[in-house]
Amino acid sequence: MAKGTKIADIRARTPDELGTLLLDLRKEQFNLRFQRATGQLEGVARVRQVRRDIARVKTILAEKQRTPARA
């Protein structure tokens, strides 16, 4: 998936959906860290990708909280 599409997808979500997505990403991050610690991790690039996705979601969530909802 292209970066622009990913950002557009994240921006289109509601704050509740973003919270759920953030929770899912954090669970995945935990699982990846656990796999790395036990030597079972194969896709090491996924760790970086998940970390950046978490940052993207948190940034968009903060923007939505700062900006009042426009009707």
mmCIF file of the N, C-alpha and C atoms, coordinates in Angstrom:
data_MODEL
# 
_entry.id   MODEL 
# 
loop_
_atom_site.group_PDB 
_atom_site.id 
_atom_site.type_symbol 
_atom_site.label_atom_id 
_atom_site.label_alt_id 
_atom_site.label_comp_id 
_atom_site.label_asym_id 
_atom_site.label_entity_id 
_atom_site.label_seq_id 
_atom_site.pdbx_PDB_ins_code 
_atom_site.Cartn_x 
_atom_site.Cartn_y 
_atom_site.Cartn_z 
_atom_site.occupancy 
_atom_site.B_iso_or_equiv 
_atom_site.pdbx_formal_charge 
_atom_site.auth_seq_id 
_atom_site.auth_comp_id 
_atom_site.auth_asym_id 
_atom_site.auth_atom_id 
_atom_site.pdbx_PDB_model_num 
ATOM 1   N N  . MET A 1 1  ? 0.842   -1.176  0.000  1.00 0.00 ? 1  MET A N  1 
ATOM 2   C CA . MET A 1 1  ? 0.000   0.000   0.000  1.00 0.00 ? 1  MET A CA 1 
ATOM 3   C C  . MET A 1 1  ? 0.888   1.241   0.000  1.00 0.00 ? 1  MET A C  1 
ATOM 4   N N  . ALA A 1 2  ? 0.560   2.209   -0.826 1.00 0.00 ? 2  ALA A N  1 
ATOM 5   C CA . ALA A 1 2  ? 1.354   3.427   -0.942 1.00 0.00 ? 2  ALA A CA 1 
ATOM 6   C C  . ALA A 1 2  ? 1.207   4.288   0.310  1.00 0.00 ? 2  ALA A C  1 
ATOM 7   N N  . LYS A 1 3  ? 2.230   5.103   0.598  1.00 0.00 ? 3  LYS A N  1 
ATOM 8   C CA . LYS A 1 3  ? 2.185   5.948   1.791  1.00 0.00 ? 3  LYS A CA 1 
ATOM 9   C C  . LYS A 1 3  ? 1.015   6.916   1.752  1.00 0.00 ? 3  LYS A C  1 
ATOM 10  N N  . GLY A 1 4  ? 0.786   7.562   0.624  1.00 0.00 ? 4  GLY A N  1 
ATOM 11  C CA . GLY A 1 4  ? -0.306  8.519   0.518  1.00 0.00 ? 4  GLY A CA 1 
ATOM 12  C C  . GLY A 1 4  ? -1.653  7.884   0.779  1.00 0.00 ? 4  GLY A C  1 
ATOM 13  N N  . THR A 1 5  ? -1.854  6.706   0.263  1.00 0.00 ? 5  THR A N  1 
ATOM 14  C CA . THR A 1 5  ? -3.099  5.989   0.486  1.00 0.00 ? 5  THR A CA 1 
ATOM 15  C C  . THR A 1 5  ? -3.242  5.645   1.966  1.00 0.00 ? 5  THR A C  1 
ATOM 16  N N  . LYS A 1 6  ? -2.170  5.261   2.587  1.00 0.00 ? 6  LYS A N  1 
ATOM 17  C CA . LYS A 1 6  ? -2.207  4.894   3.993  1.00 0.00 ? 6  LYS A CA 1 
ATOM 18  C C  . LYS A 1 6  ? -2.604  6.101   4.848  1.00 0.00 ? 6  LYS A C  1 
ATOM 19  N N  . ILE A 1 7  ? -2.006  7.244   4.592  1.00 0.00 ? 7  ILE A N  1 
ATOM 20  C CA . ILE A 1 7  ? -2.335  8.455   5.340  1.00 0.00 ? 7  ILE A CA 1 
ATOM 21  C C  . ILE A 1 7  ? -3.782  8.846   5.100  1.00 0.00 ? 7  ILE A C  1 
ATOM 22  N N  . ALA A 1 8  ? -4.219  8.783   3.851  1.00 0.00 ? 8  ALA A N  1 
ATOM 23  C CA . ALA A 1 8  ? -5.605  9.127   3.534  1.00 0.00 ? 8  ALA A CA 1 
ATOM 24  C C  . ALA A 1 8  ? -6.563  8.185   4.252  1.00 0.00 ? 8  ALA A C  1 
ATOM 25  N N  . ASP A 1 9  ? -6.208  6.914   4.325  1.00 0.00 ? 9  ASP A N  1 
ATOM 26  C CA . ASP A 1 9  ? -7.041  5.937   5.018  1.00 0.00 ? 9  ASP A CA 1 
ATOM 27  C C  . ASP A 1 9  ? -7.117  6.261   6.511  1.00 0.00 ? 9  ASP A C  1 
ATOM 28  N N  . ILE A 1 10 ? -5.987  6.630   7.090  1.00 0.00 ? 10 ILE A N  1 
ATOM 29  C CA . ILE A 1 10 ? -5.960  6.953   8.518  1.00 0.00 ? 10 ILE A CA 1 
ATOM 30  C C  . ILE A 1 10 ? -6.759  8.220   8.795  1.00 0.00 ? 10 ILE A C  1 
ATOM 31  N N  . ARG A 1 11 ? -6.602  9.234   7.955  1.00 0.00 ? 11 ARG A N  1 
ATOM 32  C CA . ARG A 1 11 ? -7.325  10.492  8.162  1.00 0.00 ? 11 ARG A CA 1 
ATOM 33  C C  . ARG A 1 11 ? -8.833  10.331  8.009  1.00 0.00 ? 11 ARG A C  1 
ATOM 34  N N  . ALA A 1 12 ? -9.270  9.357   7.224  1.00 0.00 ? 12 ALA A N  1 
ATOM 35  C CA . ALA A 1 12 ? -10.698 9.150   6.984  1.00 0.00 ? 12 ALA A CA 1 
ATOM 36  C C  . ALA A 1 12 ? -11.398 8.483   8.170  1.00 0.00 ? 12 ALA A C  1 
ATOM 37  N N  . ARG A 1 13 ? -10.649 7.936   9.084  1.00 0.00 ? 13 ARG A N  1 
ATOM 38  C CA . ARG A 1 13 ? -11.241 7.220   10.217 1.00 0.00 ? 13 ARG A CA 1 
ATOM 39  C C  . ARG A 1 13 ? -11.675 8.167   11.334 1.00 0.00 ? 13 ARG A C  1 
ATOM 40  N N  . THR A 1 14 ? -12.615 7.699   12.136 1.00 0.00 ? 14 THR A N  1 
ATOM 41  C CA . THR A 1 14 ? -13.085 8.469   13.290 1.00 0.00 ? 14 THR A CA 1 
ATOM 42  C C  . THR A 1 14 ? -12.095 8.292   14.440 1.00 0.00 ? 14 THR A C  1 
ATOM 43  N N  . PRO A 1 15 ? -12.138 9.168   15.434 1.00 0.00 ? 15 PRO A N  1 
ATOM 44  C CA . PRO A 1 15 ? -11.239 9.012   16.586 1.00 0.00 ? 15 PRO A CA 1 
ATOM 45  C C  . PRO A 1 15 ? -11.399 7.664   17.294 1.00 0.00 ? 15 PRO A C  1 
ATOM 46  N N  . ASP A 1 16 ? -12.610 7.136   17.364 1.00 0.00 ? 16 ASP A N  1 
ATOM 47  C CA . ASP A 1 16 ? -12.813 5.824   17.992 1.00 0.00 ? 16 ASP A CA 1 
ATOM 48  C C  . ASP A 1 16 ? -12.128 4.725   17.188 1.00 0.00 ? 16 ASP A C  1 
ATOM 49  N N  . GLU A 1 17 ? -12.253 4.799   15.869 1.00 0.00 ? 17 GLU A N  1 
ATOM 50  C CA . GLU A 1 17 ? -11.598 3.815   15.004 1.00 0.00 ? 17 GLU A CA 1 
ATOM 51  C C  . GLU A 1 17 ? -10.082 3.928   15.121 1.00 0.00 ? 17 GLU A C  1 
ATOM 52  N N  . LEU A 1 18 ? -9.585  5.156   15.242 1.00 0.00 ? 18 LEU A N  1 
ATOM 53  C CA . LEU A 1 18 ? -8.143  5.359   15.399 1.00 0.00 ? 18 LEU A CA 1 
ATOM 54  C C  . LEU A 1 18 ? -7.647  4.764   16.710 1.00 0.00 ? 18 LEU A C  1 
ATOM 55  N N  . GLY A 1 19 ? -8.445  4.908   17.761 1.00 0.00 ? 19 GLY A N  1 
ATOM 56  C CA . GLY A 1 19 ? -8.079  4.316   19.047 1.00 0.00 ? 19 GLY A CA 1 
ATOM 57  C C  . GLY A 1 19 ? -7.985  2.802   18.965 1.00 0.00 ? 19 GLY A C  1 
ATOM 58  N N  . THR A 1 20 ? -8.934  2.199   18.256 1.00 0.00 ? 20 THR A N  1 
ATOM 59  C CA . THR A 1 20 ? -8.923  0.753   18.067 1.00 0.00 ? 20 THR A CA 1 
ATOM 60  C C  . THR A 1 20 ? -7.718  0.323   17.233 1.00 0.00 ? 20 THR A C  1 
ATOM 61  N N  . LEU A 1 21 ? -7.443  1.075   16.171 1.00 0.00 ? 21 LEU A N  1 
ATOM 62  C CA . LEU A 1 21 ? -6.289  0.781   15.323 1.00 0.00 ? 21 LEU A CA 1 
ATOM 63  C C  . LEU A 1 21 ? -4.989  0.892   16.113 1.00 0.00 ? 21 LEU A C  1 
ATOM 64  N N  . LEU A 1 22 ? -4.895  1.917   16.959 1.00 0.00 ? 22 LEU A N  1 
ATOM 65  C CA . LEU A 1 22 ? -3.702  2.113   17.779 1.00 0.00 ? 22 LEU A CA 1 
ATOM 66  C C  . LEU A 1 22 ? -3.509  0.933   18.729 1.00 0.00 ? 22 LEU A C  1 
ATOM 67  N N  . LEU A 1 23 ? -4.588  0.476   19.319 1.00 0.00 ? 23 LEU A N  1 
ATOM 68  C CA . LEU A 1 23 ? -4.512  -0.675  20.218 1.00 0.00 ? 23 LEU A CA 1 
ATOM 69  C C  . LEU A 1 23 ? -4.030  -1.918  19.471 1.00 0.00 ? 23 LEU A C  1 
ATOM 70  N N  . ASP A 1 24 ? -4.575  -2.144  18.276 1.00 0.00 ? 24 ASP A N  1 
ATOM 71  C CA . ASP A 1 24 ? -4.154  -3.297  17.464 1.00 0.00 ? 24 ASP A CA 1 
ATOM 72  C C  . ASP A 1 24 ? -2.673  -3.212  17.091 1.00 0.00 ? 24 ASP A C  1 
ATOM 73  N N  . LEU A 1 25 ? -2.228  -2.010  16.730 1.00 0.00 ? 25 LEU A N  1 
ATOM 74  C CA . LEU A 1 25 ? -0.824  -1.832  16.357 1.00 0.00 ? 25 LEU A CA 1 
ATOM 75  C C  . LEU A 1 25 ? 0.104   -2.069  17.551 1.00 0.00 ? 25 LEU A C  1 
ATOM 76  N N  . ARG A 1 26 ? -0.313  -1.622  18.716 1.00 0.00 ? 26 ARG A N  1 
ATOM 77  C CA . ARG A 1 26 ? 0.512   -1.836  19.916 1.00 0.00 ? 26 ARG A CA 1 
ATOM 78  C C  . ARG A 1 26 ? 0.594   -3.319  20.275 1.00 0.00 ? 26 ARG A C  1 
ATOM 79  N N  . LYS A 1 27 ? -0.520  -4.045  20.072 1.00 0.00 ? 27 LYS A N  1 
ATOM 80  C CA . LYS A 1 27 ? -0.495  -5.491  20.311 1.00 0.00 ? 27 LYS A CA 1 
ATOM 81  C C  . LYS A 1 27 ? 0.461   -6.172  19.338 1.00 0.00 ? 27 LYS A C  1 
ATOM 82  N N  . GLU A 1 28 ? 0.405   -5.738  18.071 1.00 0.00 ? 28 GLU A N  1 
ATOM 83  C CA . GLU A 1 28 ? 1.311   -6.309  17.075 1.00 0.00 ? 28 GLU A CA 1 
ATOM 84  C C  . GLU A 1 28 ? 2.760   -5.990  17.421 1.00 0.00 ? 28 GLU A C  1 
ATOM 85  N N  . GLN A 1 29 ? 3.001   -4.768  17.881 1.00 0.00 ? 29 GLN A N  1 
ATOM 86  C CA . GLN A 1 29 ? 4.351   -4.370  18.260 1.00 0.00 ? 29 GLN A CA 1 
ATOM 87  C C  . GLN A 1 29 ? 4.867   -5.245  19.403 1.00 0.00 ? 29 GLN A C  1 
ATOM 88  N N  . PHE A 1 30 ? 4.006   -5.505  20.379 1.00 0.00 ? 30 PHE A N  1 
ATOM 89  C CA . PHE A 1 30 ? 4.390   -6.367  21.492 1.00 0.00 ? 30 PHE A CA 1 
ATOM 90  C C  . PHE A 1 30 ? 4.741   -7.770  20.998 1.00 0.00 ? 30 PHE A C  1 
ATOM 91  N N  . ASN A 1 31 ? 3.891   -8.305  20.124 1.00 0.00 ? 31 ASN A N  1 
ATOM 92  C CA . ASN A 1 31 ? 4.140   -9.645  19.592 1.00 0.00 ? 31 ASN A CA 1 
ATOM 93  C C  . ASN A 1 31 ? 5.448   -9.702  18.797 1.00 0.00 ? 31 ASN A C  1 
ATOM 94  N N  . LEU A 1 32 ? 5.724   -8.657  18.028 1.00 0.00 ? 32 LEU A N  1 
ATOM 95  C CA . LEU A 1 32 ? 6.968   -8.622  17.261 1.00 0.00 ? 32 LEU A CA 1 
ATOM 96  C C  . LEU A 1 32 ? 8.188   -8.550  18.179 1.00 0.00 ? 32 LEU A C  1 
ATOM 97  N N  . ARG A 1 33 ? 8.081   -7.762  19.251 1.00 0.00 ? 33 ARG A N  1 
ATOM 98  C CA . ARG A 1 33 ? 9.187   -7.676  20.202 1.00 0.00 ? 33 ARG A CA 1 
ATOM 99  C C  . ARG A 1 33 ? 9.423   -9.030  20.882 1.00 0.00 ? 33 ARG A C  1 
ATOM 100 N N  . PHE A 1 34 ? 8.315   -9.695  21.193 1.00 0.00 ? 34 PHE A N  1 
ATOM 101 C CA . PHE A 1 34 ? 8.417   -11.011 21.820 1.00 0.00 ? 34 PHE A CA 1 
ATOM 102 C C  . PHE A 1 34 ? 9.076   -12.002 20.867 1.00 0.00 ? 34 PHE A C  1 
ATOM 103 N N  . GLN A 1 35 ? 8.685   -11.975 19.598 1.00 0.00 ? 35 GLN A N  1 
ATOM 104 C CA . GLN A 1 35 ? 9.275   -12.859 18.607 1.00 0.00 ? 35 GLN A CA 1 
ATOM 105 C C  . GLN A 1 35 ? 10.770  -12.575 18.432 1.00 0.00 ? 35 GLN A C  1 
ATOM 106 N N  . ARG A 1 36 ? 11.133  -11.288 18.449 1.00 0.00 ? 36 ARG A N  1 
ATOM 107 C CA . ARG A 1 36 ? 12.550  -10.942 18.295 1.00 0.00 ? 36 ARG A CA 1 
ATOM 108 C C  . ARG A 1 36 ? 13.360  -11.456 19.482 1.00 0.00 ? 36 ARG A C  1 
ATOM 109 N N  . ALA A 1 37 ? 12.799  -11.336 20.677 1.00 0.00 ? 37 ALA A N  1 
ATOM 110 C CA . ALA A 1 37 ? 13.501  -11.779 21.881 1.00 0.00 ? 37 ALA A CA 1 
ATOM 111 C C  . ALA A 1 37 ? 13.705  -13.287 21.904 1.00 0.00 ? 37 ALA A C  1 
ATOM 112 N N  . THR A 1 38 ? 12.759  -14.025 21.326 1.00 0.00 ? 38 THR A N  1 
ATOM 113 C CA . THR A 1 38 ? 12.866  -15.482 21.325 1.00 0.00 ? 38 THR A CA 1 
ATOM 114 C C  . THR A 1 38 ? 13.541  -16.016 20.064 1.00 0.00 ? 38 THR A C  1 
ATOM 115 N N  . GLY A 1 39 ? 13.928  -15.119 19.164 1.00 0.00 ? 39 GLY A N  1 
ATOM 116 C CA . GLY A 1 39 ? 14.627  -15.530 17.956 1.00 0.00 ? 39 GLY A CA 1 
ATOM 117 C C  . GLY A 1 39 ? 13.730  -16.078 16.865 1.00 0.00 ? 39 GLY A C  1 
ATOM 118 N N  . GLN A 1 40 ? 12.438  -15.800 16.925 1.00 0.00 ? 40 GLN A N  1 
ATOM 119 C CA . GLN A 1 40 ? 11.495  -16.326 15.941 1.00 0.00 ? 40 GLN A CA 1 
ATOM 120 C C  . GLN A 1 40 ? 11.093  -15.300 14.884 1.00 0.00 ? 40 GLN A C  1 
ATOM 121 N N  . LEU A 1 41 ? 11.573  -14.071 15.014 1.00 0.00 ? 41 LEU A N  1 
ATOM 122 C CA . LEU A 1 41 ? 11.176  -13.006 14.094 1.00 0.00 ? 41 LEU A CA 1 
ATOM 123 C C  . LEU A 1 41 ? 11.875  -13.170 12.750 1.00 0.00 ? 41 LEU A C  1 
ATOM 124 N N  . GLU A 1 42 ? 11.099  -13.187 11.679 1.00 0.00 ? 42 GLU A N  1 
ATOM 125 C CA . GLU A 1 42 ? 11.669  -13.310 10.337 1.00 0.00 ? 42 GLU A CA 1 
ATOM 126 C C  . GLU A 1 42 ? 11.607  -11.993 9.573  1.00 0.00 ? 42 GLU A C  1 
ATOM 127 N N  . GLY A 1 43 ? 10.491  -11.276 9.660  1.00 0.00 ? 43 GLY A N  1 
ATOM 128 C CA . GLY A 1 43 ? 10.348  -10.022 8.932  1.00 0.00 ? 43 GLY A CA 1 
ATOM 129 C C  . GLY A 1 43 ? 10.757  -8.852  9.804  1.00 0.00 ? 43 GLY A C  1 
ATOM 130 N N  . VAL A 1 44 ? 12.063  -8.601  9.914  1.00 0.00 ? 44 VAL A N  1 
ATOM 131 C CA . VAL A 1 44 ? 12.551  -7.558  10.819 1.00 0.00 ? 44 VAL A CA 1 
ATOM 132 C C  . VAL A 1 44 ? 12.105  -6.160  10.394 1.00 0.00 ? 44 VAL A C  1 
ATOM 133 N N  . ALA A 1 45 ? 11.803  -5.959  9.129  1.00 0.00 ? 45 ALA A N  1 
ATOM 134 C CA . ALA A 1 45 ? 11.367  -4.650  8.657  1.00 0.00 ? 45 ALA A CA 1 
ATOM 135 C C  . ALA A 1 45 ? 9.983   -4.305  9.192  1.00 0.00 ? 45 ALA A C  1 
ATOM 136 N N  . ARG A 1 46 ? 9.211   -5.304  9.543  1.00 0.00 ? 46 ARG A N  1 
ATOM 137 C CA . ARG A 1 46 ? 7.851   -5.068  10.046 1.00 0.00 ? 46 ARG A CA 1 
ATOM 138 C C  . ARG A 1 46 ? 7.881   -4.300  11.371 1.00 0.00 ? 46 ARG A C  1 
ATOM 139 N N  . VAL A 1 47 ? 8.920   -4.496  12.181 1.00 0.00 ? 47 VAL A N  1 
ATOM 140 C CA . VAL A 1 47 ? 9.048   -3.794  13.460 1.00 0.00 ? 47 VAL A CA 1 
ATOM 141 C C  . VAL A 1 47 ? 9.080   -2.285  13.213 1.00 0.00 ? 47 VAL A C  1 
ATOM 142 N N  . ARG A 1 48 ? 9.881   -1.874  12.268 1.00 0.00 ? 48 ARG A N  1 
ATOM 143 C CA . ARG A 1 48 ? 10.013  -0.450  11.939 1.00 0.00 ? 48 ARG A CA 1 
ATOM 144 C C  . ARG A 1 48 ? 8.710   0.094   11.352 1.00 0.00 ? 48 ARG A C  1 
ATOM 145 N N  . GLN A 1 49 ? 8.083   -0.697  10.494 1.00 0.00 ? 49 GLN A N  1 
ATOM 146 C CA . GLN A 1 49 ? 6.840   -0.280  9.856  1.00 0.00 ? 49 GLN A CA 1 
ATOM 147 C C  . GLN A 1 49 ? 5.731   -0.080  10.892 1.00 0.00 ? 49 GLN A C  1 
ATOM 148 N N  . VAL A 1 50 ? 5.618   -0.989  11.838 1.00 0.00 ? 50 VAL A N  1 
ATOM 149 C CA . VAL A 1 50 ? 4.587   -0.878  12.873 1.00 0.00 ? 50 VAL A CA 1 
ATOM 150 C C  . VAL A 1 50 ? 4.861   0.336   13.750 1.00 0.00 ? 50 VAL A C  1 
ATOM 151 N N  . ARG A 1 51 ? 6.120   0.555   14.087 1.00 0.00 ? 51 ARG A N  1 
ATOM 152 C CA . ARG A 1 51 ? 6.470   1.707   14.917 1.00 0.00 ? 51 ARG A CA 1 
ATOM 153 C C  . ARG A 1 51 ? 6.080   3.011   14.229 1.00 0.00 ? 51 ARG A C  1 
ATOM 154 N N  . ARG A 1 52 ? 6.324   3.086   12.945 1.00 0.00 ? 52 ARG A N  1 
ATOM 155 C CA . ARG A 1 52 ? 5.975   4.297   12.192 1.00 0.00 ? 52 ARG A CA 1 
ATOM 156 C C  . ARG A 1 52 ? 4.467   4.444   12.036 1.00 0.00 ? 52 ARG A C  1 
ATOM 157 N N  . ASP A 1 53 ? 3.764   3.322   11.856 1.00 0.00 ? 53 ASP A N  1 
ATOM 158 C CA . ASP A 1 53 ? 2.304   3.374   11.774 1.00 0.00 ? 53 ASP A CA 1 
ATOM 159 C C  . ASP A 1 53 ? 1.695   3.877   13.082 1.00 0.00 ? 53 ASP A C  1 
ATOM 160 N N  . ILE A 1 54 ? 2.272   3.452   14.207 1.00 0.00 ? 54 ILE A N  1 
ATOM 161 C CA . ILE A 1 54 ? 1.803   3.934   15.508 1.00 0.00 ? 54 ILE A CA 1 
ATOM 162 C C  . ILE A 1 54 ? 1.988   5.443   15.592 1.00 0.00 ? 54 ILE A C  1 
ATOM 163 N N  . ALA A 1 55 ? 3.126   5.933   15.154 1.00 0.00 ? 55 ALA A N  1 
ATOM 164 C CA . ALA A 1 55 ? 3.393   7.371   15.175 1.00 0.00 ? 55 ALA A CA 1 
ATOM 165 C C  . ALA A 1 55 ? 2.412   8.126   14.279 1.00 0.00 ? 55 ALA A C  1 
ATOM 166 N N  . ARG A 1 56 ? 2.108   7.560   13.105 1.00 0.00 ? 56 ARG A N  1 
ATOM 167 C CA . ARG A 1 56 ? 1.154   8.202   12.198 1.00 0.00 ? 56 ARG A CA 1 
ATOM 168 C C  . ARG A 1 56 ? -0.231  8.307   12.835 1.00 0.00 ? 56 ARG A C  1 
ATOM 169 N N  . VAL A 1 57 ? -0.676  7.208   13.415 1.00 0.00 ? 57 VAL A N  1 
ATOM 170 C CA . VAL A 1 57 ? -2.004  7.191   14.027 1.00 0.00 ? 57 VAL A CA 1 
ATOM 171 C C  . VAL A 1 57 ? -2.068  8.179   15.183 1.00 0.00 ? 57 VAL A C  1 
ATOM 172 N N  . LYS A 1 58 ? -1.034  8.205   16.012 1.00 0.00 ? 58 LYS A N  1 
ATOM 173 C CA . LYS A 1 58 ? -1.022  9.135   17.144 1.00 0.00 ? 58 LYS A CA 1 
ATOM 174 C C  . LYS A 1 58 ? -1.021  10.590  16.679 1.00 0.00 ? 58 LYS A C  1 
ATOM 175 N N  . THR A 1 59 ? -0.309  10.873  15.595 1.00 0.00 ? 59 THR A N  1 
ATOM 176 C CA . THR A 1 59 ? -0.266  12.228  15.056 1.00 0.00 ? 59 THR A CA 1 
ATOM 177 C C  . THR A 1 59 ? -1.632  12.660  14.550 1.00 0.00 ? 59 THR A C  1 
ATOM 178 N N  . ILE A 1 60 ? -2.282  11.805  13.769 1.00 0.00 ? 60 ILE A N  1 
ATOM 179 C CA . ILE A 1 60 ? -3.601  12.135  13.231 1.00 0.00 ? 60 ILE A CA 1 
ATOM 180 C C  . ILE A 1 60 ? -4.625  12.266  14.360 1.00 0.00 ? 60 ILE A C  1 
ATOM 181 N N  . LEU A 1 61 ? -4.532  11.387  15.361 1.00 0.00 ? 61 LEU A N  1 
ATOM 182 C CA . LEU A 1 61 ? -5.442  11.447  16.497 1.00 0.00 ? 61 LEU A CA 1 
ATOM 183 C C  . LEU A 1 61 ? -5.276  12.768  17.245 1.00 0.00 ? 61 LEU A C  1 
ATOM 184 N N  . ALA A 1 62 ? -4.039  13.203  17.432 1.00 0.00 ? 62 ALA A N  1 
ATOM 185 C CA . ALA A 1 62 ? -3.781  14.480  18.108 1.00 0.00 ? 62 ALA A CA 1 
ATOM 186 C C  . ALA A 1 62 ? -4.318  15.651  17.285 1.00 0.00 ? 62 ALA A C  1 
ATOM 187 N N  . GLU A 1 63 ? -4.161  15.580  15.961 1.00 0.00 ? 63 GLU A N  1 
ATOM 188 C CA . GLU A 1 63 ? -4.689  16.641  15.097 1.00 0.00 ? 63 GLU A CA 1 
ATOM 189 C C  . GLU A 1 63 ? -6.207  16.726  15.215 1.00 0.00 ? 63 GLU A C  1 
ATOM 190 N N  . LYS A 1 64 ? -6.862  15.576  15.227 1.00 0.00 ? 64 LYS A N  1 
ATOM 191 C CA . LYS A 1 64 ? -8.318  15.553  15.311 1.00 0.00 ? 64 LYS A CA 1 
ATOM 192 C C  . LYS A 1 64 ? -8.795  16.080  16.660 1.00 0.00 ? 64 LYS A C  1 
ATOM 193 N N  . GLN A 1 65 ? -8.047  15.836  17.719 1.00 0.00 ? 65 GLN A N  1 
ATOM 194 C CA . GLN A 1 65 ? -8.429  16.332  19.033 1.00 0.00 ? 65 GLN A CA 1 
ATOM 195 C C  . GLN A 1 65 ? -8.224  17.838  19.151 1.00 0.00 ? 65 GLN A C  1 
ATOM 196 N N  . ARG A 1 66 ? -7.181  18.359  18.494 1.00 0.00 ? 66 ARG A N  1 
ATOM 197 C CA . ARG A 1 66 ? -6.909  19.793  18.533 1.00 0.00 ? 66 ARG A CA 1 
ATOM 198 C C  . ARG A 1 66 ? -7.907  20.588  17.719 1.00 0.00 ? 66 ARG A C  1 
ATOM 199 N N  . THR A 1 67 ? -8.259  20.071  16.558 1.00 0.00 ? 67 THR A N  1 
ATOM 200 C CA . THR A 1 67 ? -9.150  20.770  15.653 1.00 0.00 ? 67 THR A CA 1 
ATOM 201 C C  . THR A 1 67 ? -10.602 20.428  15.995 1.00 0.00 ? 67 THR A C  1 
ATOM 202 N N  . PRO A 1 68 ? -11.442 21.444  16.222 1.00 0.00 ? 68 PRO A N  1 
ATOM 203 C CA . PRO A 1 68 ? -12.841 21.139  16.505 1.00 0.00 ? 68 PRO A CA 1 
ATOM 204 C C  . PRO A 1 68 ? -13.516 20.505  15.284 1.00 0.00 ? 68 PRO A C  1 
ATOM 205 N N  . ALA A 1 69 ? -14.488 19.668  15.545 1.00 0.00 ? 69 ALA A N  1 
ATOM 206 C CA . ALA A 1 69 ? -15.199 18.986  14.465 1.00 0.00 ? 69 ALA A CA 1 
ATOM 207 C C  . ALA A 1 69 ? -15.928 20.011  13.589 1.00 0.00 ? 69 ALA A C  1 
ATOM 208 N N  . ARG A 1 70 ? -15.738 19.874  12.289 1.00 0.00 ? 70 ARG A N  1 
ATOM 209 C CA . ARG A 1 70 ? -16.380 20.809  11.353 1.00 0.00 ? 70 ARG A CA 1 
ATOM 210 C C  . ARG A 1 70 ? -17.632 20.155  10.809 1.00 0.00 ? 70 ARG A C  1 
ATOM 211 N N  . ALA A 1 71 ? -18.733 20.858  10.865 1.00 0.00 ? 71 ALA A N  1 
ATOM 212 C CA . ALA A 1 71 ? -20.010 20.301  10.402 1.00 0.00 ? 71 ALA A CA 1 
ATOM 213 C C  . ALA A 1 71 ? -20.306 20.670  8.977  1.00 0.00 ? 71 ALA A C  1 
# 
